[in-house]
């Protein structure tokens, strides 16, 4: 399966994160495979998948958060 992303980034901000050795190896393998060119590309791809599953609240339609919060009570 091929993932192609062409997203214009208005600006980038450097962030420092801590990873387990296993996650670091996974990222290195993704870059070594040629699928991604940089560590940042791998992390951004992962974050895009996460935001599809759990969109940031400011991107959710109004009422969705309230309804899901009410179910958790």
PDB file as gemmi writes it, atoms N, CA and C in Angstrom:
CRYST1    1.000    1.000    1.000  90.00  90.00  90.00 P 1                      
ATOM      1  N   UNK A   1       0.842  -1.165   0.000  1.00  0.00           N  
ATOM      2  CA  UNK A   1       0.000   0.000   0.000  1.00  0.00           C  
ATOM      3  C   UNK A   1       0.888   1.229   0.000  1.00  0.00           C  
ATOM      4  N   UNK A   2       0.540   2.210  -0.775  1.00  0.00           N  
ATOM      5  CA  UNK A   2       1.356   3.419  -0.874  1.00  0.00           C  
ATOM      6  C   UNK A   2       0.612   4.601  -0.285  1.00  0.00           C  
ATOM      7  N   UNK A   3       1.311   5.387   0.505  1.00  0.00           N  
ATOM      8  CA  UNK A   3       0.741   6.590   1.073  1.00  0.00           C  
ATOM      9  C   UNK A   3       1.436   7.771   0.431  1.00  0.00           C  
ATOM     10  N   UNK A   4       0.694   8.625  -0.194  1.00  0.00           N  
ATOM     11  CA  UNK A   4       1.278   9.820  -0.774  1.00  0.00           C  
ATOM     12  C   UNK A   4       0.652  11.038  -0.130  1.00  0.00           C  
ATOM     13  N   UNK A   5       1.483  11.919   0.361  1.00  0.00           N  
ATOM     14  CA  UNK A   5       0.982  13.126   0.982  1.00  0.00           C  
ATOM     15  C   UNK A   5       1.636  14.326   0.327  1.00  0.00           C  
ATOM     16  N   UNK A   6       0.851  15.283   0.007  1.00  0.00           N  
ATOM     17  CA  UNK A   6       1.357  16.539  -0.501  1.00  0.00           C  
ATOM     18  C   UNK A   6       0.632  17.632   0.260  1.00  0.00           C  
ATOM     19  N   UNK A   7       1.216  18.004   1.365  1.00  0.00           N  
ATOM     20  CA  UNK A   7       0.585  18.984   2.230  1.00  0.00           C  
ATOM     21  C   UNK A   7       1.512  20.178   2.352  1.00  0.00           C  
ATOM     22  N   UNK A   8       0.994  21.349   2.019  1.00  0.00           N  
ATOM     23  CA  UNK A   8       1.786  22.561   2.182  1.00  0.00           C  
ATOM     24  C   UNK A   8       1.790  22.932   3.657  1.00  0.00           C  
ATOM     25  N   UNK A   9       2.957  23.078   4.201  1.00  0.00           N  
ATOM     26  CA  UNK A   9       3.067  23.435   5.603  1.00  0.00           C  
ATOM     27  C   UNK A   9       3.346  24.928   5.694  1.00  0.00           C  
ATOM     28  N   UNK A  10       2.435  25.687   6.281  1.00  0.00           N  
ATOM     29  CA  UNK A  10       2.637  27.121   6.375  1.00  0.00           C  
ATOM     30  C   UNK A  10       3.895  27.476   7.161  1.00  0.00           C  
ATOM     31  N   UNK A  11       4.158  26.776   8.217  1.00  0.00           N  
ATOM     32  CA  UNK A  11       5.384  26.970   8.978  1.00  0.00           C  
ATOM     33  C   UNK A  11       5.622  25.709   9.793  1.00  0.00           C  
ATOM     34  N   UNK A  12       6.846  25.522  10.192  1.00  0.00           N  
ATOM     35  CA  UNK A  12       7.177  24.342  10.989  1.00  0.00           C  
ATOM     36  C   UNK A  12       7.792  24.803  12.295  1.00  0.00           C  
ATOM     37  N   UNK A  13       7.479  24.070  13.338  1.00  0.00           N  
ATOM     38  CA  UNK A  13       8.025  24.371  14.651  1.00  0.00           C  
ATOM     39  C   UNK A  13       8.748  23.135  15.153  1.00  0.00           C  
ATOM     40  N   UNK A  14       9.952  23.314  15.611  1.00  0.00           N  
ATOM     41  CA  UNK A  14      10.724  22.193  16.135  1.00  0.00           C  
ATOM     42  C   UNK A  14      10.169  21.772  17.487  1.00  0.00           C  
ATOM     43  N   UNK A  15      10.059  20.451  17.678  1.00  0.00           N  
ATOM     44  CA  UNK A  15       9.560  19.877  18.918  1.00  0.00           C  
ATOM     45  C   UNK A  15      10.485  18.733  19.300  1.00  0.00           C  
ATOM     46  N   UNK A  16      10.802  18.631  20.557  1.00  0.00           N  
ATOM     47  CA  UNK A  16      11.625  17.538  21.045  1.00  0.00           C  
ATOM     48  C   UNK A  16      10.713  16.502  21.672  1.00  0.00           C  
ATOM     49  N   UNK A  17      10.885  15.237  21.272  1.00  0.00           N  
ATOM     50  CA  UNK A  17      10.079  14.155  21.828  1.00  0.00           C  
ATOM     51  C   UNK A  17      10.999  13.021  22.285  1.00  0.00           C  
ATOM     52  N   UNK A  18      10.494  12.220  23.194  1.00  0.00           N  
ATOM     53  CA  UNK A  18      11.219  11.038  23.655  1.00  0.00           C  
ATOM     54  C   UNK A  18      10.537   9.807  23.077  1.00  0.00           C  
ATOM     55  N   UNK A  19      11.341   8.889  22.567  1.00  0.00           N  
ATOM     56  CA  UNK A  19      10.819   7.670  21.953  1.00  0.00           C  
ATOM     57  C   UNK A  19      11.469   6.452  22.584  1.00  0.00           C  
ATOM     58  N   UNK A  20      10.731   5.365  22.587  1.00  0.00           N  
ATOM     59  CA  UNK A  20      11.336   4.097  22.992  1.00  0.00           C  
ATOM     60  C   UNK A  20      12.302   3.679  21.886  1.00  0.00           C  
ATOM     61  N   UNK A  21      13.271   2.840  22.219  1.00  0.00           N  
ATOM     62  CA  UNK A  21      14.183   2.369  21.172  1.00  0.00           C  
ATOM     63  C   UNK A  21      13.440   1.680  20.023  1.00  0.00           C  
ATOM     64  N   UNK A  22      12.350   0.976  20.353  1.00  0.00           N  
ATOM     65  CA  UNK A  22      11.584   0.282  19.310  1.00  0.00           C  
ATOM     66  C   UNK A  22      10.951   1.269  18.331  1.00  0.00           C  
ATOM     67  N   UNK A  23      10.376   2.350  18.860  1.00  0.00           N  
ATOM     68  CA  UNK A  23       9.774   3.354  17.975  1.00  0.00           C  
ATOM     69  C   UNK A  23      10.840   4.053  17.145  1.00  0.00           C  
ATOM     70  N   UNK A  24      11.980   4.329  17.733  1.00  0.00           N  
ATOM     71  CA  UNK A  24      13.069   4.970  16.985  1.00  0.00           C  
ATOM     72  C   UNK A  24      13.528   4.061  15.841  1.00  0.00           C  
ATOM     73  N   UNK A  25      13.655   2.755  16.122  1.00  0.00           N  
ATOM     74  CA  UNK A  25      14.046   1.813  15.067  1.00  0.00           C  
ATOM     75  C   UNK A  25      12.993   1.778  13.959  1.00  0.00           C  
ATOM     76  N   UNK A  26      11.718   1.807  14.343  1.00  0.00           N  
ATOM     77  CA  UNK A  26      10.639   1.800  13.350  1.00  0.00           C  
ATOM     78  C   UNK A  26      10.751   3.011  12.436  1.00  0.00           C  
ATOM     79  N   UNK A  27      10.958   4.177  13.022  1.00  0.00           N  
ATOM     80  CA  UNK A  27      11.102   5.393  12.211  1.00  0.00           C  
ATOM     81  C   UNK A  27      12.311   5.264  11.297  1.00  0.00           C  
ATOM     82  N   UNK A  28      13.424   4.808  11.841  1.00  0.00           N  
ATOM     83  CA  UNK A  28      14.630   4.640  11.025  1.00  0.00           C  
ATOM     84  C   UNK A  28      14.394   3.671   9.870  1.00  0.00           C  
ATOM     85  N   UNK A  29      13.650   2.599  10.127  1.00  0.00           N  
ATOM     86  CA  UNK A  29      13.334   1.633   9.064  1.00  0.00           C  
ATOM     87  C   UNK A  29      12.465   2.258   7.981  1.00  0.00           C  
ATOM     88  N   UNK A  30      11.514   3.086   8.372  1.00  0.00           N  
ATOM     89  CA  UNK A  30      10.649   3.747   7.398  1.00  0.00           C  
ATOM     90  C   UNK A  30      11.456   4.683   6.497  1.00  0.00           C  
ATOM     91  N   UNK A  31      12.391   5.403   7.093  1.00  0.00           N  
ATOM     92  CA  UNK A  31      13.246   6.304   6.305  1.00  0.00           C  
ATOM     93  C   UNK A  31      14.183   5.482   5.419  1.00  0.00           C  
ATOM     94  N   UNK A  32      14.785   4.434   5.973  1.00  0.00           N  
ATOM     95  CA  UNK A  32      15.721   3.596   5.210  1.00  0.00           C  
ATOM     96  C   UNK A  32      15.030   2.920   4.027  1.00  0.00           C  
ATOM     97  N   UNK A  33      13.730   2.621   4.175  1.00  0.00           N  
ATOM     98  CA  UNK A  33      13.006   1.953   3.093  1.00  0.00           C  
ATOM     99  C   UNK A  33      12.764   2.884   1.906  1.00  0.00           C  
ATOM    100  N   UNK A  34      12.930   4.174   2.139  1.00  0.00           N  
ATOM    101  CA  UNK A  34      12.679   5.140   1.074  1.00  0.00           C  
ATOM    102  C   UNK A  34      11.247   5.631   1.044  1.00  0.00           C  
ATOM    103  N   UNK A  35      10.425   5.068   1.889  1.00  0.00           N  
ATOM    104  CA  UNK A  35       9.020   5.471   1.922  1.00  0.00           C  
ATOM    105  C   UNK A  35       8.879   6.916   2.399  1.00  0.00           C  
ATOM    106  N   UNK A  36       9.742   7.313   3.324  1.00  0.00           N  
ATOM    107  CA  UNK A  36       9.788   8.684   3.839  1.00  0.00           C  
ATOM    108  C   UNK A  36      11.222   9.171   3.732  1.00  0.00           C  
ATOM    109  N   UNK A  37      11.382  10.468   3.596  1.00  0.00           N  
ATOM    110  CA  UNK A  37      12.732  11.012   3.475  1.00  0.00           C  
ATOM    111  C   UNK A  37      13.327  11.438   4.808  1.00  0.00           C  
ATOM    112  N   UNK A  38      12.482  11.761   5.771  1.00  0.00           N  
ATOM    113  CA  UNK A  38      12.981  12.250   7.059  1.00  0.00           C  
ATOM    114  C   UNK A  38      12.160  11.682   8.214  1.00  0.00           C  
ATOM    115  N   UNK A  39      12.748  11.778   9.402  1.00  0.00           N  
ATOM    116  CA  UNK A  39      12.034  11.408  10.620  1.00  0.00           C  
ATOM    117  C   UNK A  39      10.771  12.245  10.757  1.00  0.00           C  
ATOM    118  N   UNK A  40      10.859  13.519  10.456  1.00  0.00           N  
ATOM    119  CA  UNK A  40       9.696  14.409  10.571  1.00  0.00           C  
ATOM    120  C   UNK A  40       8.547  13.943   9.692  1.00  0.00           C  
ATOM    121  N   UNK A  41       8.848  13.466   8.486  1.00  0.00           N  
ATOM    122  CA  UNK A  41       7.785  12.971   7.601  1.00  0.00           C  
ATOM    123  C   UNK A  41       7.071  11.776   8.222  1.00  0.00           C  
ATOM    124  N   UNK A  42       7.825  10.887   8.863  1.00  0.00           N  
ATOM    125  CA  UNK A  42       7.223   9.707   9.490  1.00  0.00           C  
ATOM    126  C   UNK A  42       6.310  10.143  10.641  1.00  0.00           C  
ATOM    127  N   UNK A  43       6.785  11.046  11.462  1.00  0.00           N  
ATOM    128  CA  UNK A  43       5.998  11.505  12.610  1.00  0.00           C  
ATOM    129  C   UNK A  43       4.748  12.241  12.131  1.00  0.00           C  
ATOM    130  N   UNK A  44       4.878  13.107  11.117  1.00  0.00           N  
ATOM    131  CA  UNK A  44       3.709  13.818  10.599  1.00  0.00           C  
ATOM    132  C   UNK A  44       2.682  12.848  10.026  1.00  0.00           C  
ATOM    133  N   UNK A  45       3.139  11.810   9.333  1.00  0.00           N  
ATOM    134  CA  UNK A  45       2.202  10.808   8.788  1.00  0.00           C  
ATOM    135  C   UNK A  45       1.447  10.118   9.927  1.00  0.00           C  
ATOM    136  N   UNK A  46       2.148   9.784  10.993  1.00  0.00           N  
ATOM    137  CA  UNK A  46       1.500   9.158  12.141  1.00  0.00           C  
ATOM    138  C   UNK A  46       0.485  10.081  12.794  1.00  0.00           C  
ATOM    139  N   UNK A  47       0.825  11.347  12.903  1.00  0.00           N  
ATOM    140  CA  UNK A  47      -0.103  12.311  13.499  1.00  0.00           C  
ATOM    141  C   UNK A  47      -1.323  12.534  12.621  1.00  0.00           C  
ATOM    142  N   UNK A  48      -1.134  12.503  11.301  1.00  0.00           N  
ATOM    143  CA  UNK A  48      -2.299  12.631  10.407  1.00  0.00           C  
ATOM    144  C   UNK A  48      -3.263  11.464  10.618  1.00  0.00           C  
ATOM    145  N   UNK A  49      -2.733  10.261  10.760  1.00  0.00           N  
ATOM    146  CA  UNK A  49      -3.599   9.098  11.014  1.00  0.00           C  
ATOM    147  C   UNK A  49      -4.308   9.236  12.353  1.00  0.00           C  
ATOM    148  N   UNK A  50      -3.605   9.690  13.363  1.00  0.00           N  
ATOM    149  CA  UNK A  50      -4.207   9.866  14.683  1.00  0.00           C  
ATOM    150  C   UNK A  50      -5.316  10.914  14.646  1.00  0.00           C  
ATOM    151  N   UNK A  51      -5.101  12.006  13.938  1.00  0.00           N  
ATOM    152  CA  UNK A  51      -6.135  13.050  13.897  1.00  0.00           C  
ATOM    153  C   UNK A  51      -7.347  12.627  13.078  1.00  0.00           C  
ATOM    154  N   UNK A  52      -7.183  11.653  12.194  1.00  0.00           N  
ATOM    155  CA  UNK A  52      -8.365  11.108  11.503  1.00  0.00           C  
ATOM    156  C   UNK A  52      -9.210  10.300  12.473  1.00  0.00           C  
ATOM    157  N   UNK A  53      -8.544   9.555  13.341  1.00  0.00           N  
ATOM    158  CA  UNK A  53      -9.251   8.722  14.316  1.00  0.00           C  
ATOM    159  C   UNK A  53      -9.843   9.573  15.433  1.00  0.00           C  
ATOM    160  N   UNK A  54      -9.107  10.573  15.868  1.00  0.00           N  
ATOM    161  CA  UNK A  54      -9.518  11.412  16.993  1.00  0.00           C  
ATOM    162  C   UNK A  54      -9.233  12.865  16.632  1.00  0.00           C  
ATOM    163  N   UNK A  55     -10.116  13.482  15.823  1.00  0.00           N  
ATOM    164  CA  UNK A  55      -9.856  14.850  15.357  1.00  0.00           C  
ATOM    165  C   UNK A  55      -9.757  15.841  16.504  1.00  0.00           C  
ATOM    166  N   UNK A  56      -8.909  16.843  16.341  1.00  0.00           N  
ATOM    167  CA  UNK A  56      -8.851  17.902  17.356  1.00  0.00           C  
ATOM    168  C   UNK A  56     -10.237  18.520  17.537  1.00  0.00           C  
ATOM    169  N   UNK A  57     -10.557  18.915  18.742  1.00  0.00           N  
ATOM    170  CA  UNK A  57     -11.896  19.429  19.042  1.00  0.00           C  
ATOM    171  C   UNK A  57     -12.269  20.615  18.175  1.00  0.00           C  
ATOM    172  N   UNK A  58     -11.314  21.469  17.851  1.00  0.00           N  
ATOM    173  CA  UNK A  58     -11.655  22.647  17.046  1.00  0.00           C  
ATOM    174  C   UNK A  58     -12.023  22.278  15.608  1.00  0.00           C  
ATOM    175  N   UNK A  59     -11.762  21.044  15.196  1.00  0.00           N  
ATOM    176  CA  UNK A  59     -12.127  20.602  13.850  1.00  0.00           C  
ATOM    177  C   UNK A  59     -13.410  19.776  13.835  1.00  0.00           C  
ATOM    178  N   UNK A  60     -13.926  19.396  15.005  1.00  0.00           N  
ATOM    179  CA  UNK A  60     -15.136  18.581  15.074  1.00  0.00           C  
ATOM    180  C   UNK A  60     -16.365  19.467  14.892  1.00  0.00           C  
ATOM    181  N   UNK A  61     -17.380  18.934  14.218  1.00  0.00           N  
ATOM    182  CA  UNK A  61     -18.629  19.696  14.097  1.00  0.00           C  
ATOM    183  C   UNK A  61     -19.199  19.998  15.476  1.00  0.00           C  
ATOM    184  N   UNK A  62     -19.847  21.139  15.617  1.00  0.00           N  
ATOM    185  CA  UNK A  62     -20.430  21.510  16.909  1.00  0.00           C  
ATOM    186  C   UNK A  62     -21.440  20.453  17.350  1.00  0.00           C  
ATOM    187  N   UNK A  63     -21.438  20.156  18.616  1.00  0.00           N  
ATOM    188  CA  UNK A  63     -22.364  19.176  19.163  1.00  0.00           C  
ATOM    189  C   UNK A  63     -21.761  17.787  19.278  1.00  0.00           C  
ATOM    190  N   UNK A  64     -20.748  17.481  18.475  1.00  0.00           N  
ATOM    191  CA  UNK A  64     -20.146  16.146  18.520  1.00  0.00           C  
ATOM    192  C   UNK A  64     -19.450  15.942  19.847  1.00  0.00           C  
ATOM    193  N   UNK A  65     -18.684  16.931  20.303  1.00  0.00           N  
ATOM    194  CA  UNK A  65     -17.969  16.787  21.571  1.00  0.00           C  
ATOM    195  C   UNK A  65     -18.950  16.672  22.730  1.00  0.00           C  
ATOM    196  N   UNK A  66     -19.970  17.509  22.720  1.00  0.00           N  
ATOM    197  CA  UNK A  66     -20.935  17.469  23.811  1.00  0.00           C  
ATOM    198  C   UNK A  66     -21.626  16.102  23.867  1.00  0.00           C  
ATOM    199  N   UNK A  67     -21.971  15.559  22.718  1.00  0.00           N  
ATOM    200  CA  UNK A  67     -22.655  14.266  22.691  1.00  0.00           C  
ATOM    201  C   UNK A  67     -21.731  13.164  23.195  1.00  0.00           C  
ATOM    202  N   UNK A  68     -20.467  13.187  22.770  1.00  0.00           N  
ATOM    203  CA  UNK A  68     -19.555  12.135  23.221  1.00  0.00           C  
ATOM    204  C   UNK A  68     -19.238  12.309  24.691  1.00  0.00           C  
ATOM    205  N   UNK A  69     -19.161  13.532  25.183  1.00  0.00           N  
ATOM    206  CA  UNK A  69     -18.892  13.769  26.601  1.00  0.00           C  
ATOM    207  C   UNK A  69     -20.067  13.291  27.445  1.00  0.00           C  
ATOM    208  N   UNK A  70     -21.286  13.487  26.948  1.00  0.00           N  
ATOM    209  CA  UNK A  70     -22.474  13.063  27.694  1.00  0.00           C  
ATOM    210  C   UNK A  70     -22.517  11.545  27.830  1.00  0.00           C  
ATOM    211  N   UNK A  71     -22.050  10.809  26.825  1.00  0.00           N  
ATOM    212  CA  UNK A  71     -22.042   9.343  26.886  1.00  0.00           C  
ATOM    213  C   UNK A  71     -21.083   8.848  27.949  1.00  0.00           C  
ATOM    214  N   UNK A  72     -20.005   9.582  28.206  1.00  0.00           N  
ATOM    215  CA  UNK A  72     -18.998   9.130  29.153  1.00  0.00           C  
ATOM    216  C   UNK A  72     -19.421   9.313  30.605  1.00  0.00           C  
ATOM    217  N   UNK A  73     -20.463  10.084  30.852  1.00  0.00           N  
ATOM    218  CA  UNK A  73     -20.898  10.354  32.231  1.00  0.00           C  
ATOM    219  C   UNK A  73     -21.626   9.207  32.840  1.00  0.00           C  
TER     220      UNK A  73                                                      
END                                                                             
